[in-house]
Amino acid sequence: MHLTVIFHSPVAQKCALFSNLTDLPIYPNSHTQLLRYVTAVYIAGDMSLWLGPGLKFLQRIWATPTSSLDEQSPFAQTQLSFTLKLHLCLADAGWGGWKLVAMPVLLKSLTKPEFGLMTHNQKHFIAFLAGLQKGSSLGSANDVDIVWRTKIETVVSAQLANDSWKVASTNLVNLCS
């Protein structure tokens, strides 16, 4: 009877969905379905849910660099790949908590050495940044933390200087400006 009462309330339903994110397993073959589900949960939520269980979920998926450097698994099947895709989905969807909730977690986590994005997975790293920049999700250069921006500029400039990246588009250069 108690469950019946809980699920008659849309607020209770949203709380239940967000609380289930805590233990949500991220399996390599379920990324597409999980991205749809989690993105919809975030869009349906409100500020209190974003700052509570929503923030905890984002912190959890960034806290576990499982398989990010595992040479045996394709990058697309790693939790890090899921994490980057989720951030792109939230940004592309125009999620209201992007700048307040997701962006700070992203800026703090993206350059951590244990993820290897700036050393081993640079193409995925740059593709991710390009996706965010294309959707104007990073904001202007003045909107981004200067320390983070300097780290990114250093990596991109070094790779462009030694011709490690051959890109036909000038969009990559715009990331640094």
N, C-alpha and C positions, 0 to 999 in steps of 0.2 A: 504494500500500500504506500509506503514511504517513497519508493522509486516512482510510482505513478504520479505522486504530487510533485516531486522534483522536476520531472520532465514535462510538466504542463507549463513551466515557466521558461521563456526563451533565454532569460538571463542565466538560469540554472543550467540550461543546455550548453550555453557558451562556456560557463565555468567548468562543466564536466569535460568538454572537448579540450580546453586548455590544460586542465589538470592531467589529462591522459598523455599530453606531450612529454611529460617527465620521463615516462618509461617507454616511449615510442622507439622500437628498434629500427635501425636504418640498414636495410639489406640491399646489397648491390643491385639486385634485379627488380627492386620495387621503387627506384628513385622517381620515376614519372608519376606513379600513383601517389606517392608520399608528397611530392611537390604540389600536386593539385590539392590534396587534402590540407596540408599545412598552410599553404597560401590562403585557401578559403577560410580556414580557422582564424588566421590573423586578420583578414579583412573583415570578418564578421564580429571580431572582438572590439573591445573598447580600451581606453587608456589604462584602467585598473588591471585588466587582463594582460595587456601588453607589458606593463611594468612589473607584473608579478610572474606568473608562470611562463608568459611569452618571452620575457627577458632571460629567465632561467634556461629555457630550451635553447635559445640562441647561444648562451654561454656554454651550455653542455656540448652542443655540436662543434663549437670551436675549441673546446677543452680536450677533445679526443682526436689527436692527429692520426688515428688508426689508418694504416695502409697508405698514408700520403706519400711515404717514401718507399713503399713496397714495390720493388721492381717486377714482381710476379703478377700483380694485378694491374689491369689497364686503369689509367687515371679516372676514366669515366665511371668506374665501379667503386671508387673510394668514398669514404665519408666526407673527405675534404671536397670532392667534386660535388656531392650533394649539398654541402654547406654553401659553396659558391653559387650553385644554381638556385638555391632557395633565396639567397640575397638578391640575385637578379630578378627572380619572380616577384619578390616583394617590392623591389624598386620599380619594375616595369608596371606592376599593378597600381602604382601610385598609393601604396599603403600609407596611411596617416601616421604611423609610428616610425617611418623610415629614418628621419633625421634625429628623432629623440631616442629611439631604442636601438635600431639595427646599426645605424652608422657608427656610433661610438664603439660598439662591440666589434664591428668590422675593422675600424681603424686600429684598434688595440691589437687585434688578432692577426691581421693579414700579413704583417711583416715578421711574425715570430719564426725563428730559425727552424723549429721542429716541424713546421709544415713544408719547408723546402720550396715555397712558392718563388722566392727570389733567387734560388740557386738551382734547384732540380726541375722545377715545373714552371719555368719562366714564360713559356708560350701560353700556358693556361692562365697564368697571372695577368699577362698583358691583355689577353682576350677578355678576361673578366673585367679589368679596368676599362677597356674600350667599350664593353657593353654598358657599364655604369655611366661612362662619359657620354655615350651616344644618347642615352635617355636623360641626360642632365641630372643624374642622381647624385653625382659627387659635388655639384654646385660649382661655383667659380673657384679659381685657385686661392682666392682670399678666404673662402669659406672653410677650407680644409686645414687641419692642424699642420703647422709649419714643419715640425719635426718629421711627421709622417710624409709630408710632401717632399721633403728633402731626401728621405730614404728612397722614395719612388723615383725621383728625378735622377738620383745617382745610378740606380740600377738601369733605368731606361737609357740614360746617356752613355753609360759604359757599353751596353749591348749595341747601341747604334754606332758608336765610335769604332768598335772592332768588327763591325759588319756581321754580327751574329744573327741579326734579324734582317731578312730581306722582305720588305713590305711594300706592296704596290700602292697602298693608300697613305695619304698624309695624316689620317686620323690618329695614328700612333704618336706622331710628333705633337699633336695638339694636347695630348695627355699632360705634357710637361709645362705647357704654357698657361 
